[in-house]
Amino acid sequence: MANPLYDRLFGVHAGKSTPFLYLPGGQVVSHQDFLAMAAQLAHVMSQVGLKPGDRVAAQVQKSPEALALYAACVQAGLVFLPLNTAYTVDELSYFIENSGASLIVCDGKSEGALASIAEGLGARIETLNADGSGSLTDQAQAMPASFATVERDGEDLAAFLYTSGTTGRSKGAMLTQNNLLSNAETLVTEWRFTAQDVLLHALPIFHTHGLFVATNIMLLTGGSMVFMPKFDLDEIIAHMPRATSMMGVPTFYTRLLGDDRFTRDLASHMRLFISGSAPLLAETHVQFEQRTGHRILERYGMTETNMNTSNPYDGERRAGTVGFPLPGVELKITNSEDGTEVAQGEIGQIEVRGPNVFKGYWQMPEKTAAELRADGFFITGDLGHIDEEGYVHIVGRNKDLIISGGYNIYPKEIELVLDDQPGVLESAVIGVPHPDFGETVLGVIVPEPGQSLDVGAIMEAVREALARFKHPQQLILLDELPRNTMGKVQKNILREQYKDMFAAG
């Protein structure tokens, strides 16, 4: 094939008037209309001088045109770099400079602030607003509705995704056509997606979950999506009757459970609910199944690899686990010091190898060598273990490991006890500096709405359940935990906030 990713995801829909995107306002974008939009954008980028392999940095709101920009980059052989819409100008300057982007696409409101960055790098800047207007689409309207697809190899780069950068500078993960295509093909089979599926899509499209999992799956099958700018509870409930499936982060599901309109009848025709990007509380699993009869399917992926594991479509979807390695993906648990595999059931670092694993970090050969072994195994930075039935459990990030008085402490073990206490909605356990122990344990708890917590009783429950060295020095109550746009708890913010709590003197 001339361009494997384009041919399999997009080109197969040429001339098809089948629905692709259902928009909240009632409009429908067909596959052929979407391809025409992408082709026109590809023409614009080609005419302004972009060549295969050039990077396109896009910080734009979610819209059909924003999604078509991804398709246009694939068709024109360009490397697509979607950027979180929450990033500040200072943050953007790093991503744009580091990637060497030739084109910056941004919201019209950001153009002035980014113009000097673009000028300094010799990059072109175009605008694309949430309603589809902007200088990019203005030019596209005059372009032909077909574009000669640029030849690319499966090992050519298709996208950069920058890591969240909670420790040090963000790294640009280089993803090839084969990385994206192989993963989508596997997930279609594992999750039983077909052309008859209609996916509720309320995720952002600057992230693996919304772009390379949800969108690529639906393109591969020829199904359609209810394409929402963001998660809106009223809109989700209104459009659920036309959908068959939904992908979300845990917050989506807790918000649905908090609304009386979300009933067993409303969800009765749904085929599948999938959750990822952050851990789902066991209590949410139970409540969701009691309310709807559906058991949420939880899976595990990351920026550098797309999806690695999944709970089974058929078989037990086990709360607190991320299921089994996907077909073609090898997963092992190793000792972080020497890389040897640990005994079954023991906690260690998670390493994965497969066609989904990225090519390396852009212009960071040292980081690439440190995290991507010569034999192809990627050191994920996650800690976990595999139980006797083969289910993978994630206990936290390597950087979240607490070493107190020489003991290794895994926050997840303590969080499970805290979460299980009456009136506790959720918790986060972190390590903070301590003059005697090096680090000590601090527990942060969010009460359920309207609940008054008995901190003494919670500490007594911890003392009964866990060894003394795991006991939090203190429990702090917060209204909510800091989270990123994908719902992950940002423990780095908590560590910074409470770093001086036990300082000497």
N, C-alpha and C positions, 0 to 999 in steps of 0.2 A: 504493500500500500504506500501511496505517496506521502501520506501524513496520518499515521495510525490513529492518533488521538482524535483528530478532526473527522477522519473518515468514519470511525466507529461511533462517536458521540453525536456528531452534527450532520455530516454528509449523508448519512443514511436517511435523513428526514427531508431531503430535497424534494420539493414539489408536493409535500404532504400538507393538507389543510387540517390535519388533526390538531386538537387543542393541546397546547403546551403549558401556557400560564393563564390561570384564572386570577384576575386582579380584584381586590376588594370592591372597587367601584362598579364591577359588573362587566368590564371589558375582558375580552379573551384574545390572547396572542397565540396564533397557530405556529406550528413548527416552521412552515415556510416563511411566515412573516418574521419570525425570530431570526432565521438564517439570512433573510434579506437585510435585516437591521445590522447583523454582524458583518455581512459582506460590505455594506456601505461604510461601516467604521473601519474595516480593514483597508479599504481604498484610501480613506483619509490618512491613515497612519503611513501607508505606503507612499502617498504623494508628498507628505511632509519630510520624507527622506529616511524613515525607519527601515532597517534591514534585518533579515533573520538573525536571531540571537540578541537583538537589542532589548533592553528592559523597559517596560511600561509600568510606572508607579501610579496606582490609582487609589485616592482617598475620596470615595464618593458614597453617597447614600444608596441604599438598596433600591433598585428599580429594574425593569426589564432591560433598559438600555445599559445599565451597569453590568448586568449578566451577559448581555450581548458583547460587551467589551472583552470579556474573558474569551468568548467564542472567536471574536475577531483576532485576538492575539494568537490563539491556536492556529487559525487559518493562515495568518500572515507569518507564522514562524517566529513570533515574538515571545519574550518571556514575561509572563504576567505577574505583577507584584501588587496584590491587594493589601491595603493598609487600613488598620483599625480606625474607624471614624472618630474615636475618642482621642487619638494622638494629637499632641500640641505641635505647633510649628517647630519648636526646638527638637522634638522627637523626630518629626518628619524629616528634618534636615539631615539627620544621621542616616536614616533609611535611604533617602534619595541619593545622598552622596556616596554611601557605602555600596549601593547597588550599581552606581553609574548609570542611572536611568536616563534614557534619551528623551522620554516624554513623561510629563507629569499631568495627570488628569485629576482635577479637584472640583469641589463645589465652588460656584461663583463667588460665594462669600469669603472663600479662602484665597482667591487668586492674588489679591494684593499682597498678602503676607508671604505667599510662596514665590512671588515673582522674582524677588532678589535672589532667592536660593537657586531658582531655575537659571537665572542669568549668570550667576557665579559658576554654575556647572556646565553652562552651554547647553542646557536642556530646553526643550519646547514645553510650553504650558497651555493646556486647553481646559475648558470647563464642562462639567456635566452635573446638572442639578437633580434633585430628588424627583422632580416632575418630568425629567427627560429632556428638558431644555438645556441650552448651553452652546458654546462655540463648537464643540466637537460634533454635536448632532446637527447644528446649523449647516456645517460643511457636508455632513453625511447625506443630508436630504437631496443634494444635487448629484450624488454618486450612483453608479449602476448597482442593481440589486443582486449581482453575482460577482464573485471574485475568484481568480485562478488560485486555488489552494497551493501554498508553498510546500515544496517537498521537505519533509523532516524525517529523521530516523527515530526509532523508539527510544534511543539513548540520548537524544537531544533534550535540552532543558525546556520545560513547559512553564514552570512557575518558580518563583521564590516565595517562601513564607518565612517571615522573621519570628524567631522565638520571643517569648514574652519578656525575657531579659530581667528576671527578678534577681539574678546574681551576675553582675557584670553586663557588658554590652550585649544587645540582642545579636543573634547569629542568623544569617540568611541561609535557610535550608534549601538546597537546590534539588528540585523535584523534576524527574524526567517524564516524558510521555508514558513510558512503560510503567513507572511508579504509579501514576494516576490511573491508567487504563487497567492494569492487572488487578488493582485493589477494587475498582468498581465492578469488574467482571466477577470477582470472588463474592462480593457482597450481594450482588443481584441473585446469585445462586443460593447463598446461605440464608438470605432473608426472604426469598421467594417473590421477588418483585417481578411484575409483568406489565404489559402495556395497559392493562385494565386498572392499574393502581393510580390513585389520586393522592398525592402527598401534601399534607398541611405543612407549609414551609414558612416558618416565622423566625428562622435563624438568620444571623448576619451572613453576608457572603464574602467577608474578608478573612474567613477562618476555614480550616479544613472541613469542619463539620457541615456547615451550610453549603460550601462550594464544591469540595471534592468528594464528599460522601453523598449528601442529599441530591445535589444537582446532577452529578455525573451518573448516579444510579438511574435517575428518571430519564435522562437523555439516552442512556444505554438501552433501556427497555421500551422507550417510546411512550411512557406514561405521561401524566400531567401533574402540575403542582398548583395548589392554591398559594399564590405568591404574595406574602404580606410584608410590608415594610419593616415591621417589628412585631414582637409578641404583644397582642392586644386581646385581653381575655374575652371581651364581647365579640370581637371578630372571630376568634378561634371557635367559640361556642356557636356562632351563627353559621360558620362554614363547615363545621364538623360533619353535618349530615351528607355532604357531597364527597367527603374524603374516605379513604380506605386505610390510611396510615399516617403516622406523625413521627417526626424526629424532633427531639428537644433536649434541653438541659434540665437538671432537676427542678429548677425554679418554675419551669413551665408546669410541671406536674403538681407541685405543691399549690400553685395558684389555682389550677383547675379544681383540686380537691377542696379549696377554700370557698368554692362557689356552688351554691345549691342547685344551680341550673345544670351542672355537670352530673348527669345521672347515668345509670346503667342503660336506660333506653337510648340516650343520646350517643353513647359509645357502642351500642350493640352491633352495629354493622361494620365497625372498624376491624381491620385485620391485624394491625400491628402498631404498638407504641414502642419507640426506641429511645433510650436515654444515654447520654454521654457527655464528655467535656469536663465533668466533675462527678464525684461520687454521689450516688443516690442513697439516702438513708434507708435502712431496712424498714423503718416505720412507714415511709412513703410507699415502699413496695406493698406492704400489707394493706394499708388504707386504700391504695389504688385497686388492688384486687378485690377487696371487700366491696368497694363502690361499684366497680364496672364488670368484674369477672375476668378482666384482662390482667396478665402478668407482664409488667414492663420488661423489655429485653435490654439489658445493660451490656455495653461493650467497652473496649479500651483501645484508644488510638492516641496519636500525638502528631505534632507538626511535622516531624522528620519522617514519619512512617505511614501516615494515614491510619487505617485500622489494623490492629494486631490480633485481637482476640474478640470473641463474642460468645455470649450465652446462646444456647441452641434455639433454633426456631421450633423444632420438635424435641421434646425432652424438658428436663427441669431447668428453669431459669432461676438460678440460685441467688438470692439476695446476699449482698456483701461480697460477691465475686464478679469477675468480668468474663467468666466462661472459659472457653478453650481457645488455643491458638487457631487462627483461621487456616484453611487448607493452603499449603505452600509457604506458611510462616513457621519458622522454627523459633521456639522460645525456651530459654533456660535461665535458671537462677544461679548466680555465681557469687563467689567471695570477692568483695570489692578490692581486697588487697592483692590477691594473686590471680584472679580471674578463673579459678577452678570452680567446678560445679559443686554446690552444697548438697547435702543429703536431702532426700524428699521430705517436704514438710518444713524444712528450715528456711528462715528468712535470709534473703540476699538480694543483690541487685538484679534487675530484670534485663536480659539481653535478647535481642530479636534479630533474625536474619530472614530475608525473603525478597521477592521482586518489588515489594512495597517500600523497601528501605531506601532512603534518599541517597544522593550521590556524594554529599559532603556539604560543608559550610563555605559559602562564597568568600573567597579571598582570606580564608582562615585555615591554612594547612595544619597549623599546630592543634587547633581545636578539633579539626577533622580527625587527625591522627590519634588524638586522645580519646575520642568517643566512638570512632568507627574502626573496628579492628581490621587487620589485614585479611582475616578470613571472612569478612563481610558481616560479622555480628556487630550490632549497634548497642552501645551501653546507654540504656534509656534514661538513667538517673532516677528511675523508680525502684522502690524496694517492694518485694513481695515474696510469696511462697505458693507452692502448688500442693493442694490437698491430696488425700489418698484416692480421690476419684478423678483427679486431673483438672479440677477447676483452679483457675488462677485468682489469687487474692492479692490486692495491692494494699500495702500498709502505709505508704507515704512516699515522699520524695527523699532521695539521699540527703539533700541539703536540709531536710526537716528532721533528720535523725538527731536525737538529743544524747549527748555523752556526758553523764553526770557522775562524778566520782569514779570514773573508769567503767561505768556500766552503760551499755547501749540500751536506749529507751525508744520504743517506736510509738509515736503519738497516737496512731490509730487505735492501739490497744486500750489506751486510757480514754480516748474519745468515745469508744463503744460503751464503756461503763457510764460515762457522763451522760451520753445521749439516752441511756436507758432509764434515767432517773425521772420520777414524776415531775411534770411541769417544765422539763428541759426540751426546747425545740431542737437545738443543735449546739455543738461545741467545737472548739479548736484548741489544740494543745501545742505549745511551743516551748522551745528552750531559750532561756535568757541567761546572760552572764551572772555568775555567782562567785564571790571571793574564795569560798572554800572548795566547792565542787567543780569549778570551771563553768559548768552550766547547771541550771536547775529547771524543774518543770513548772510551767505556769498554765493554768486552765482558764479558758475564756468561754463563758456560757451565755447563750441567748435563751431567755425564758419563752415559753409559749405565750401568746397574747393573753393578757389579763391574769397571768399566773404570778404568784409571789413565791419565790424559791426559798427553801430551807437549806442554806449553804452548809450548815453543820451536818445535816442528815446526808447530804450528798457526799461530803468528805468521809463520813462514816461508812457509806457504801463503797467508796473507793478503797478505804483501808481494809475492808473485808474481802474485796475482790482481787487486790493487787499487792505485790510485794512492796515493802516500804520505800525502796529507792525509786519507785515509779509514782509515788504520791505527789500531786501538785503542792508546791510550797504555798500557793494561794489560788483562789478562784475569783475571777473578775466577771461581773455581769455587764453585758452590753446589749443594746437594743437590736443590733445586727452586726454580722461579721463583714469585713471589707471584702469585696468580690470584684473580679475583673468582668469584662463584658460577656464572657462565656460561663459565668457563674462559679468559677473556681475561687475558693477562699485564698486571699492574698496574705499568707502567713508572714511574708517579709515585712509587710506594713505593721503587723502586730509586733513582730520582733523589734522593729525600730521604735515603736511606740513605748514598749515596756522594757527596753534594754537596760535602763538605769534603776529598775525597781529594787534590785538587791545589791546595788553597788556598795563597795566597802566605804564605811564612814558616813 
